[in-house]
Structure formats: structure tokens, C-alpha cells
Amino acid sequence: MERRLGPLDAAAIVISNVIGGGIFFVPIIVAQLVPNPTAMLGVWLLGGALAFAGAMAYAELAAVRPHAGGEYVYLRDAYGPVAAFLTGWTSFIAGFSGAVAASAVALADYVSRFIPLAPAAKSVVAITAIATLTLVHVRGLGPGRLLQNILAGLKVSAIVVIVALGFSIGHGDTANLAAGGTTVPVSWLLALVPVMFSYSGWNAAAYVAEEVREPSRNVPLALALGTITVVVLYVGLNALYVFAFPMGQIAALSGGRLMDTVAERLFGFAAGNLIAVFTIVSLAASISAMVLAGPRVYFAMARDGMFVRAAGRVHPRFRTPATAIIAQGVWSSVLVLSGTLSQLVTYTGFAVVLFAGLAVTALFVLRRRDAGAPRPFSAIGYPWAPAIFVIASAVMVGNEAWRNPGTTMAGLALIAAGVPVYYAIRRAPQA
């Protein structure tokens, strides 16, 4: 593959991966747990600081190992092929593929606001979105990068404009931001769990490290720039939500109506359709970023003989892992049609945090094992910052297991189902 991505290109992938649907419903959950606006904004800042700590750990790992695959590569080198395979297996069956499918279904729902669609037609729209973006990214980093940068630029610009106009001409009340409210420490920590899920995707630039120019410099720069940008946008959006509504009213809103309701309060009912257009662009950017990043994991696996061999080939003309990209697109489309999409995403949602935490522990293992290796970038705040990230990840996984034991066990079963698949692949004749 070719090293054609610069730091801004890779940062755009991070931004698009992170800013999906979470910021449009998670603040309602946070408001229910943390009724004080200052404390609520503090949770988002703390979540951003943890995401940044994780991003800087990944930055060191990617600088030392600038290969495609992200945590697949780090877990392979630190803990062996089984752990690495399981993270890739989870990414394929649900992590990336499920997120692509879920975002495409949501995109079709928003399209139906303008064009009434029957359920079957919504599935067609969702699959068409997946197929279109898959085709663009198969045809090379040139068109893929251009499209990604345009969509990410539109997404960021729209959020900046919404926040700026909301505070300058919107019908809100600054008194909401200074309102009181009692927050107990346990609730504040519980609120951190959904906040961290909203920051998921901060590691996206690591997946494409093999295609970034000067990766020892530019991957850390992209991870830092992308994560910091997201934190600023998230805090700005949450402040705008509180400007529009008191915390109690935010907590009482229905899950899918936060952005629409805030826009209507600030700008009037006519803003609803504009927000729907923004959401379609935002979801398209997220799908595009995941179509770009996810297949690099399967490509890396296939090169190691742990995925379909064809997925490890680079297209002779387009210089992309075309088969891996198509494989993810096909499976995502199957998930759209299967009716099991929501269950898969729910069951494996905690695995995103689990494997990211494990990947950051790999930093400690590999530093100790390869103490004399060149280190073009060192994780900021090592060892405390990555250690805090690992502890926070463990607490979030433990909280999920405690609150939703059935869902967690189902998710672990799906992950564990990859073990026999791994051994079957290893025993299969190598082409």
C-alpha cells in the first residue's frame, strides 16, 4: 500500500469515527446521572482526557510499529496470535461491520424524513450507502481521502456553526449553565461510562498507519489533533444543550430527539430539516471512516494467515486492500438485512473498551520486552496516563458486566466463538 495520508487526512478519520450518533443521545443519559451543568461538562472533559491518554499510548505503539491493523498488531506482538485474532474477529463480526450497518440504517431513517420509505426501501437505502462508500474506498486513497476530508470538514463546520449561532442568536438562557444541582461521586463515575463510549474511535488513525507519510511523526500528530478537536466540539455541543434547556428538561427528553428538540428551541421549527441534513452528512462521514479503517485490520490478519488469504492482497491498480473492504461491505449489508444487527452491536459494544484497554496494557509489555528499541514517540504522561486509562477501561467493562450480566455474557460468548475459528484457520492448508 502507498503512504499517501498526511496528518490532517488521518485526523479527519479520527474525527469522523468518533462523532457519530452518541453525542446526540448520550447527553440525555449523562443529564439523568449528573444534574449539575458544571459537573456534567466536567464529565465530558474527563472523558476527553482519558481518550487523549489512550490516543497517546496508541501513538507510541503506532510510531514503533507503523503497520496496518491498530490493536491487532499490538496485541499480536504483546500477547500472541489468539488475542490478536479475537480483536480482529470481533471487529469483523460486529465492531466495525455492525457499526457501519447501524449507521447506514440510521442514515436511511433520516432520509425518510424527506422521502417516505417503506421498511424494505430503507434497507435498500442503507445498503446503497454502504456499497457506494465501499466502492469509493476500493478505488484508492485518492478518491477515498478526498471524500473523507470533505465529509469530515462539513461535519466539523456544521457543528461549529450550530454552536456559534446557537449562543449568538439562539433562544436560550445562560442562567441554565450556572444552575445548581447535587451530584454524588458514584453517579458522576457512572456517567463516565456512556461518555467514554461516545469518544470511541479516537484510535482510528492507528489502523491506517501503514498508509501515513512519516508515521512516527504524523500518526501521533493525527491522533492528538483529532482527539482534541472532538473534545472541544463535544464540550461546545453539551454547553449548547444546557444553554437551550435546563438539566432537568434534558434528562426528560426522548433518546432520538435531543438535537432536533434543541434546534427547535434555539432556532424555531424550521431548523429541524436542516439538522436532519446535518445528521445525514455526519452519519455518511462516520460510515466512510469505518469503511476506510476497519478493513485494514482484516488485511493485517490475512497477511498473517489468520483471515481469508485474498483479503491480504493489495489491488494492483488501486493499491488498496480491496477484498478486505468488499468483505466488510458485504457483511455489513447482511447485518442490515438480518434483523440481528441491534443484538450484535449491543452484545459486543463493551468489547471496544475491552480491547482498547488491552492494547494500552500492551504498551507496558512491549516497553519492558523491547527496552532498547528506538522510540520515535513516547506516550505523554507515561506511565501514569496510560495506567489510568487501563484502570478506567477495566472499571467500565466491570460496570457493564455488573449492570448487564446477560448482555455481557452473550458478548463474551460471541468473542469466544472466535477461538475455534482461529484454530480452524490455522489448521487449514496455506495457499
C-alpha positions in Angstrom: 0.0 0.0 0.0 1.1 3.6 -0.5 1.9 6.2 2.1 -0.4 9.0 0.9 -2.1 10.2 4.0 -1.0 13.3 5.8 -1.7 14.2 9.5 -4.9 16.1 8.6 -6.2 13.2 6.5 -5.6 10.8 9.4 -7.1 13.3 11.9 -10.2 13.5 9.7 -10.6 9.8 10.0 -10.4 10.1 13.8 -13.0 12.9 13.9 -15.4 11.1 11.6 -15.0 7.8 13.5 -15.7 9.4 16.9 -18.5 11.8 16.1 -21.4 9.5 15.3 -24.8 9.1 16.9 -23.6 9.1 20.5 -23.3 12.8 21.0 -27.0 13.1 20.0 -28.4 10.9 22.8 -25.7 10.2 25.4 -26.0 13.7 26.9 -29.6 12.7 28.0 -28.2 9.8 29.9 -25.5 11.9 31.5 -28.0 14.6 32.5 -30.0 11.9 34.3 -27.0 10.9 36.3 -25.4 14.3 36.7 -28.0 17.1 37.2 -25.4 19.8 37.7 -24.3 21.5 34.5 -20.7 22.2 35.7 -20.3 18.6 36.8 -21.8 17.4 33.5 -19.4 19.4 31.4 -16.6 18.1 33.8 -17.5 14.5 32.9 -17.1 15.3 29.2 -13.7 16.9 29.9 -12.6 14.0 31.9 -13.7 11.6 29.3 -11.8 13.6 26.7 -8.7 13.5 28.9 -8.9 9.7 29.2 -9.4 9.4 25.4 -6.4 11.6 24.9 -4.3 9.4 27.2 -5.4 6.3 25.2 -4.6 8.1 22.0 -1.1 8.9 23.1 -0.5 5.3 24.1 -1.6 4.2 20.7 0.6 7.0 19.2 3.7 5.4 20.7 2.6 1.9 19.6 1.9 3.1 16.1 5.2 5.1 15.9 7.2 2.0 16.8 5.0 -0.4 14.7 3.7 1.7 11.8 1.7 -1.1 10.2 -2.0 -1.6 9.2 -4.2 -3.1 11.8 -4.1 -1.0 15.0 -4.6 -3.0 18.2 -4.5 -6.3 16.2 -0.8 -5.6 15.7 -0.1 -4.5 19.3 -1.9 -7.5 20.8 -0.2 -9.9 18.5 3.2 -8.6 19.4 2.4 -8.4 23.2 0.2 -11.4 23.9 0.3 -13.6 20.8 -1.9 -14.5 17.9 -5.0 -15.8 19.7 -5.6 -12.4 21.5 -4.9 -10.6 18.2 -7.3 -12.8 16.2 -10.1 -12.2 18.7 -9.9 -8.5 18.4 -10.0 -8.8 14.6 -12.8 -11.4 14.8 -14.9 -9.0 16.9 -14.2 -6.1 14.7 -15.4 -8.0 11.6 -18.5 -9.7 13.0 -19.8 -6.7 14.9 -17.2 -4.0 15.8 -16.7 -2.2 12.5 -19.2 -4.1 10.4 -22.0 -3.7 12.9 -21.3 0.0 13.4 -21.3 0.6 9.7 -24.6 -1.2 9.3 -26.2 0.6 12.3 -25.1 4.0 11.0 -26.4 3.2 7.5 -29.8 2.2 9.0 -29.9 5.4 10.9 -28.9 7.4 7.8 -31.9 5.7 5.9 -34.2 6.7 8.7 -33.2 10.4 8.3 -33.5 10.2 4.5 -37.1 9.0 5.1 -37.9 12.4 6.7 -37.7 13.8 3.2 -38.7 10.8 1.1 -41.3 8.5 2.7 -39.8 5.0 2.7 -41.2 1.6 3.4 -39.1 -0.7 5.7 -37.7 -2.6 2.6 -36.8 0.6 0.9 -35.0 1.8 4.0 -32.8 -1.3 3.8 -32.1 -0.6 0.1 -31.0 3.0 1.0 -28.8 1.7 3.8 -27.2 -0.9 1.6 -26.8 1.6 -1.2 -24.9 3.9 1.2 -22.6 1.1 2.2 -22.0 -0.1 -1.3 -21.3 3.5 -2.6 -18.8 4.2 0.1 -17.2 0.8 -0.2 -16.7 1.4 -4.0 -15.1 4.8 -3.4 -12.6 3.4 -0.9 -11.8 0.4 -3.1 -10.8 2.7 -5.9 -7.9 4.2 -3.9 -6.7 6.5 -1.2 -7.0 9.4 -3.7 -10.8 9.5 -4.0 -11.3 7.9 -0.6 -9.2 10.6 1.1 -10.9 13.4 -0.8 -14.4 12.2 0.1 -13.4 11.6 3.7 -11.9 15.1 4.1 -15.0 16.7 2.5 -17.4 14.9 4.8 -15.3 15.5 7.9 -14.9 19.1 7.0 -18.7 19.5 6.6 -19.3 17.7 9.9 -16.9 19.9 11.9 -18.0 23.1 10.1 -21.7 22.3 10.8 -21.1 21.7 14.5 -19.1 24.9 14.8 -21.8 26.9 13.0 -24.6 25.4 15.1 -22.7 26.2 18.4 -21.8 29.7 17.3 -25.2 30.6 16.1 -26.9 28.9 19.0 -25.1 31.0 21.5 -25.2 34.2 19.5 -28.8 34.3 18.1 -30.5 31.2 19.7 -33.3 31.5 22.2 -31.5 30.0 25.2 -30.7 31.1 28.7 -27.1 31.5 30.1 -28.6 31.0 33.6 -29.0 27.3 32.8 -25.2 27.0 32.7 -24.9 28.4 36.2 -27.8 26.4 37.8 -27.2 24.3 40.8 -27.8 20.6 41.3 -26.4 17.9 43.6 -24.1 15.3 42.1 -22.9 12.3 44.1 -19.5 10.8 43.1 -20.9 7.4 42.2 -23.3 8.9 39.7 -20.5 11.1 38.3 -18.4 8.0 37.7 -21.3 6.1 36.2 -21.9 8.9 33.8 -18.3 8.5 32.6 -19.2 5.1 31.0 -21.6 6.4 28.3 -19.3 9.4 27.8 -16.3 7.1 27.0 -18.5 5.1 24.6 -19.2 8.4 22.8 -15.4 9.0 22.5 -14.9 5.5 20.9 -12.9 5.8 17.7 -10.1 8.1 19.0 -7.7 5.3 17.9 -8.8 5.3 14.2 -5.6 6.8 12.8 -3.6 3.8 14.1 -5.5 1.4 11.7 -4.1 3.2 8.7 -0.6 3.8 10.0 0.9 1.9 7.1 -0.5 4.5 4.7 0.5 7.6 6.6 3.6 9.6 5.4 6.3 9.8 8.1 4.1 7.8 10.5 6.4 8.2 13.5 5.6 11.9 13.4 2.2 12.1 11.7 0.3 9.3 13.4 0.8 10.8 16.9 0.0 14.3 15.5 -3.2 13.0 13.8 -4.3 11.2 17.0 -3.7 14.2 19.1 -5.3 16.7 16.7 -8.3 14.5 16.0 -8.9 13.7 19.7 -8.5 17.3 20.9 -10.8 18.6 18.1 -13.5 16.1 19.2 -13.2 17.1 22.9 -13.7 20.8 22.0 -16.7 20.0 19.8 -18.3 17.7 22.4 -17.9 20.2 25.2 -19.2 23.0 23.0 -22.3 21.0 22.0 -23.0 20.0 25.6 -22.8 23.6 26.7 -25.2 24.5 23.9 -27.7 21.8 25.0 -27.6 23.3 28.5 -28.0 26.8 27.2 -31.1 25.6 25.3 -32.7 23.6 28.2 -32.3 23.3 32.0 -30.7 20.0 33.0 -34.0 18.5 34.2 -35.6 19.0 30.8 -32.6 17.5 29.0 -32.9 14.4 31.3 -36.6 14.1 30.4 -36.1 14.2 26.6 -36.6 11.0 24.4 -33.4 9.4 23.2 -33.6 10.2 19.5 -34.9 13.8 19.8 -32.1 15.7 21.5 -30.6 17.5 18.6 -34.0 18.2 16.9 -35.5 19.5 20.1 -32.5 21.7 20.9 -32.5 23.1 17.3 -36.3 23.9 17.5 -35.8 25.6 20.9 -32.9 27.7 19.6 -33.9 28.5 16.0 -37.6 27.5 15.6 -39.3 24.6 14.0 -37.8 25.3 10.5 -34.4 24.2 11.8 -35.5 20.6 12.1 -34.9 19.7 8.5 -31.5 21.4 8.4 -30.5 19.4 11.4 -31.7 16.2 9.6 -29.4 17.1 6.6 -26.5 17.7 9.0 -27.2 14.3 10.6 -27.2 12.5 7.2 -23.8 14.1 6.4 -22.5 13.2 9.9 -23.5 9.6 9.5 -22.1 9.4 6.0 -18.8 10.7 7.3 -18.8 8.1 10.1 -19.6 5.2 7.6 -16.9 6.4 5.3 -14.3 6.5 8.1 -15.2 3.0 9.2 -15.2 1.6 5.7 -11.7 3.0 5.4 -10.3 1.9 8.8 -11.9 -1.4 9.5 -10.6 -3.4 6.5 -7.0 -2.6 7.4 -7.5 -5.0 10.4 -8.6 -7.9 8.2 -5.8 -7.1 5.7 -3.2 -7.4 8.5 -4.8 -10.6 9.7 -4.8 -12.1 6.2 -1.1 -11.3 5.8 -0.5 -13.4 9.0 -2.6 -16.2 7.7 -5.5 -15.5 10.1 -8.2 -14.4 7.6 -9.2 -15.3 4.1 -6.0 -15.1 2.1 -7.4 -12.9 -0.6 -8.1 -10.2 2.0 -4.3 -9.8 2.4 -3.8 -8.8 -1.2 -3.3 -5.2 -2.4 -5.2 -4.3 -5.6 -2.6 -4.0 -8.4 -4.2 -0.7 -9.7 -5.8 1.0 -6.8 -3.3 0.0 -4.2 -5.9 -0.7 -1.6 -6.9 -3.9 0.4 -9.9 -4.2 -2.0 -11.0 -7.7 -1.0 -11.0 -6.8 2.7 -13.0 -3.6 2.0 -15.6 -5.5 -0.1 -15.8 -8.3 2.6 -16.7 -5.8 5.3 -19.2 -4.1 2.9 -20.9 -7.4 2.1 -21.1 -8.5 5.8 -22.4 -5.1 6.9 -25.1 -5.4 4.2 -26.0 -8.8 5.5 -26.4 -7.3 9.0 -28.7 -4.6 7.7 -31.0 -7.4 6.3 -30.6 -9.9 9.1 -32.6 -8.4 11.9 -29.9 -9.3 14.4 -27.9 -6.0 14.0 -29.0 -4.4 17.2 -28.3 -7.5 19.3 -24.8 -7.9 17.8 -23.9 -4.3 18.4 -25.3 -4.4 22.0 -23.6 -7.7 22.8 -20.2 -6.6 21.6 -20.3 -2.9 22.5 -18.2 -3.4 25.6 -15.6 -5.2 23.6 -14.5 -1.8 22.1 -13.4 -0.7 25.5 -12.1 -4.1 26.5 -9.7 -4.4 23.5 -8.6 -0.8 23.6 -7.7 -1.2 27.3 -5.8 -4.4 26.5 -4.0 -2.6 23.7 -2.8 0.1 26.1 -1.5 -2.6 28.5 0.5 -3.9 25.5 2.5 -0.6 25.8 3.8 -1.6 29.2 4.6 -5.2 28.0 6.4 -4.1 24.8 8.3 -1.3 26.6 9.7 -3.8 29.1 10.3 -6.5 26.4 11.9 -4.1 23.9 13.6 -1.7 26.3 16.4 -0.8 23.9 14.2 -0.4 20.8 14.1 3.0 19.0 11.2 5.0 20.2 10.4 7.9 17.9 7.5 9.0 20.0 6.9 8.4 23.7 3.4 8.4 25.2 2.7 11.6 27.0 2.3 11.1 30.8 3.8 7.5 30.7 3.3 5.5 32.9 0.6 7.3 34.8 -1.7 8.4 32.0 -1.9 5.0 30.2 -2.2 3.3 33.6 -5.2 5.5 34.5 -6.7 4.7 31.1 -6.4 1.0 31.6 -8.0 1.2 35.1 -10.8 3.3 33.7 -11.4 0.8 30.9 -11.4 -2.1 33.4 -14.0 -0.2 35.6 -16.2 0.4 32.6 -16.1 -3.3 31.5 -16.7 -4.3 35.1 -19.6 -1.9 35.3 -21.2 -3.3 32.2 -20.8 -6.8 33.5 -22.5 -5.9 36.8 -25.3 -3.9 35.3 -26.0 -6.1 32.2 -24.6 -9.6 33.0 -26.8 -11.3 30.4 -25.7 -9.0 27.6 -22.0 -9.2 28.7 -22.1 -13.0 28.8 -23.6 -13.0 25.3 -20.9 -10.7 24.1 -18.2 -12.8 25.6 -19.7 -15.9 24.0 -19.5 -14.2 20.6 -15.9 -13.2 21.2 -15.1 -16.7 22.5 -16.7 -18.2 19.3 -13.7 -16.9 17.5 -11.3 -19.4 19.3 -12.4 -22.4 17.3 -12.5 -20.3 14.2 -8.9 -19.3 14.9 -7.7 -22.9 15.2 -9.7 -23.9 12.1 -8.0 -21.3 10.1 -4.5 -22.2 11.4 -5.0 -25.8 10.5 -6.3 -25.0 7.0 -3.9 -25.6 4.1 -2.0 -22.4 3.3 -2.2 -21.2 -0.3 
